[in-house]
Amino acid sequence: MKEPMEAQAKSSINTITLAHHRRVVMLLVALLCLSVGIAIGAVMRGAGAARSEDNRLSISNGRPAIDALSASFARVAQDVEPCVVNIKMSNGYQLEGTGSGVIVQVDGYILTNAHVVRGSTRLRVKLSDGSESDAKVIGIDLPTDLAVIKIDVKKTLPAARMGDSDRLAVGDWVLAIGSPFGLEQTVTAGIISAKDRDTESGSTPFQKFLQTDAAINPGNSGGPLVNLAGEVIGINTQIATSTGAYSGIGFALPSSTAVDTYNQLIASGRVRRGYLGIRPQEITPQIARLNKLNDSQGVVIQDTLGESSPALRAGMRSGDVITSINNQKVKSVRELIRKIAALPVGSVASITYVRAGETRTAAVTLEEREETSERPEMRLLPTDPRNPHGSTDKNNRPDKSKLKQTLGINVRTLTPEIAKANGLEGTRGAFVMSVDPGSAADENGIAQDDLIIEINNRPVTSAEDFQRIVRELHSGDDVVIKVLHKLQTEAVRRAWLVSLTMP
């Protein structure tokens, strides 16, 4: 009986000890909670007392969480802002306008827009540190609307890094920096909304824009569009707006264009571009089908420009459809002009083209394109050359249902007398005496005094040729007519390719 009693005694002692430990732990926890509660209450009472005493506010000393995107914006702005300048244009005594620019070389070369500096007699550049200097124009290129100016200062200037615009993706963050409405060093943020954008009402064939929703306003022109690496990937140039101010759509010339233009301007003061010597025209479904082109891609040679045309000397002629240049496909007039212009003057371009359904190639030695002071006007047929906007008096138009299913062209064989009177010496064809109002020919721009020289790649040398070819056509057939037409604004006749469908 002795051993069980001893075991029972030990068990009682262990139970008492465990209970004691539990009471100690609970007491300590209670004291800790009480202490924390007293501390919180003191803080709350102190804050309440402060608010109740004088209602003053204080600035928190806490360290805010830094957003990664905000930090990137701040870093880029800090790096690039010193490179951005404000440009003031004047006629010597009166301020004419302001714009922006970006320093791209430490010795004072500045990239900006041509429209910012063109026509000014004095340019004044203000740096980010507030100092000002006169600037001289190094070169202006109107087709891209880019210019290079230079300031002479005795210090090394901060220069921006040029980035690769070809590596941008739609949706990438960008910052626009400049002087909108004269507010210097203004930074706005947005994304790349689109690439390779044409602005039909305000761009040349040599401008392919980056579109952005970063706020761009008057005065931003010439300033940089930068990526989050702090690199210049565009020069802010245009805005789409109905009010003259920011409406959510801005356009910047990509750095790929800006760098090429800059390098040529500082080397020679101008940009040299390749020249093919043709008047191009967008392809039409009728022309594509006539030439057996399934994808309807290519550019039509409407006319070759003069006897010295590089394309003409290489054997190309009006009506040919250019499909590729140096094995690169061509899809539009703008793309054709850009590709040719980008090639060196004097280089040989391999041109693939289609004539009457047959694919051919020509080696064309490019000449230098002569630029005009005005923006080139793109004219896309079929339109009425005498009525390019297509406005007609519908009240004077006959009912088409009552017209005969003909082209509506009345012709006669070109005679020496008619040729001399109309500047057509040395040519042959069917001379247009009149065009029926409302006919297919009238609707597509053929006019009295035109000379028809070809229909569907078949030569027309007389009225008999014309009548025979037309009699073979059926309702719904494609018809492509080549005519020599004289515009009122030009002294010479131009070839026009008129596309229509036989009624």
PyMOL commands that set and color helices and strands:
alter all, ss='L'
color gray80, all
select helices_A, chain A and resi 2-54+68-83+114-117+165-167+180-182+255-268+285-290+310-313+333-341+394-396+400-402+416-421+440-443+463-471
alter helices_A, ss='H'
color red, helices_A
select strands_A, chain A and resi 84-90+95-103+109-113+122-126+132-141+146-151+161-162+173-178+186-197+209-212+224-226+231-239+250-254+274-275+278-282+299-304+321-325+328-329+348-355+358-365+367-368+409-413+430-435+451-455+458-459+478-486+493-501
alter strands_A, ss='S'
color yellow, strands_A
deselect
rebuild
show_as cartoon
